[in-house]
Amino acid sequence: MPRRTWDPARVLEALHDWTTLVGRPPAMYEWSPSKVRERGVSGQQERWAREYPRWPEAKTVARYHGTWRAALLAAGLPGGRAPFELSLNERVDAARRMHAVGIPIPTIAGELEVAEDTARRYLRACRCDCGRNWVIKATRCGECAREEAARIALARGQRWDRRRVIAALRSWAELEGQPPSSEMWLGGRHARGRWAREFPRWPSTAIVVSCFESWNAAMAGARLPVTPAGYTDAEVIEALRADVDRLGRAPRLEEWRVRPSGVPGVGAVVTHFGSWNAGLRAAGLRVTREYRVWTPERVLAVLRRDAARRGRAPVRQDWARAARGRPSAGTVQQLFGSWSRGLRAAGLEPNVERDKWTKATVLEALRGLERELGRQPNRAICASPPRAIRTAPWSTASLEAGSPRAGSWAGT
């Protein structure tokens, strides 16, 4: 879209136009590309995606009118409401102060101009782990969620090898005054402490084990003191089986995160057997959830099996997300440097026709798409083209990679 296409007046016109066509004002998620991807394109979302850029994005509406509901209010449509004068933290603090002196909930809701259920949620709010903001429904505040999203985006381009893992281990030991344990570097929802605050500065335990086969091997490679095992293999297995007798089922990793002193924990299982699931299997227990550590050998075996099943080498789009028994394309790239190198290491030849776009094929594909649509395609259409014209593995990243002007959509 050219810059300055939209202004406050045109946004209100688009809201009225949609209301006339559909019979009701649009919902914010219907005009949001990210929400369309989460919920799937259907119903009125499909109209927005199909007719974009006839309609602005939700963030464009908010940019000109402050909030989505403020735009509906300015347009005189149902669902409109002026922005709150107080921030969420101020509203929660006010609700709790009024409730502490005995003011009833209906009065609190009236003072804050919210529904009674919302006022009750304010009273049940808890502090985010960062200590800065109140959390109403989610597990973390908006600031932390945005920071986490930025860190995850940065981590996707991070490539770890033995040299970088050793440097990270030594750097941690200098900062903390002691080497890290495998439990300190657990990633994902198990992350905590310095590792969680500074992610993606540090690799996860899974990455360390994939590079060195075991945690203690990585510590030895970094020339850091290897903590002698406090338990034998038999003692760890006995502790796992004792939990089965107590719980009536195999214990979960989350349940072993916090254990009393003097008994094995997650770190002991990972140190002795390489992973949580390997420890369960060694104890003869049923694995209920896969916590797989993808090593190069395992990934190559899965690539070969998938190629045999498909009758061709898989392409990046086939492995865009991890699935049961298969890592994501990002994991393959992290282990081998690129998707094509991973295929060649597995003895497979990359499918150039499906997996690679040149300038000529990009331009030819776009012109063909323009003929079928009857108008110039845009990023939204190529990211999720209508079912009737999905004749090629469309991807804006693929199209931009073959762009005549250095990875630019406008250049394409």
Number of C-alpha atoms within 10 A of each C-alpha: 10 5 5 6 10 17 13 15 11 14 22 22 13 18 21 19 14 18 14 11 9 11 10 13 19 21 14 15 15 22 24 18 19 11 14 18 12 9 11 12 19 12 9 15 22 17 15 24 24 17 12 17 16 11 21 19 19 18 16 19 27 17 14 17 21 14 20 23 21 20 25 22 18 16 18 14 18 11 14 17 16 15 15 13 9 11 10 15 15 13 21 25 16 18 23 20 14 15 17 11 8 9 13 11 19 14 15 22 18 12 13 18 13 14 14 16 11 16 24 18 16 23 18 13 18 18 15 18 13 12 9 12 20 22 21 19 12 11 13 18 19 14 13 16 13 11 12 17 12 12 16 14 12 13 15 13 11 12 15 19 16 16 11 13 23 20 13 18 23 18 14 17 14 11 9 10 9 13 19 17 18 21 20 18 23 20 19 9 8 13 16 16 9 14 19 19 14 11 18 19 15 23 22 21 23 23 24 26 22 22 21 18 15 20 26 23 16 21 22 13 15 18 12 17 11 15 10 7 11 12 15 12 17 11 14 24 21 14 14 23 19 14 15 14 11 10 10 9 13 20 21 16 16 10 10 16 12 10 11 8 7 8 12 20 20 22 22 24 25 21 21 20 19 21 22 24 23 19 23 22 13 15 18 13 18 12 16 12 11 11 13 16 20 19 18 17 11 14 23 20 11 15 22 18 13 15 16 12 11 10 9 14 23 23 20 18 14 12 16 12 13 13 9 8 10 17 20 16 19 19 23 24 18 18 21 19 14 14 20 20 17 24 23 14 14 19 13 18 15 20 14 10 9 14 16 15 18 16 16 11 14 21 17 12 16 18 15 14 20 14 11 13 15 9 10 12 19 17 17 16 20 18 16 20 21 14 7 7 11 12 10 9 13 19 16 18 15 16 24 21 20 23 21 17 13 11 16 15 17 12 11 17
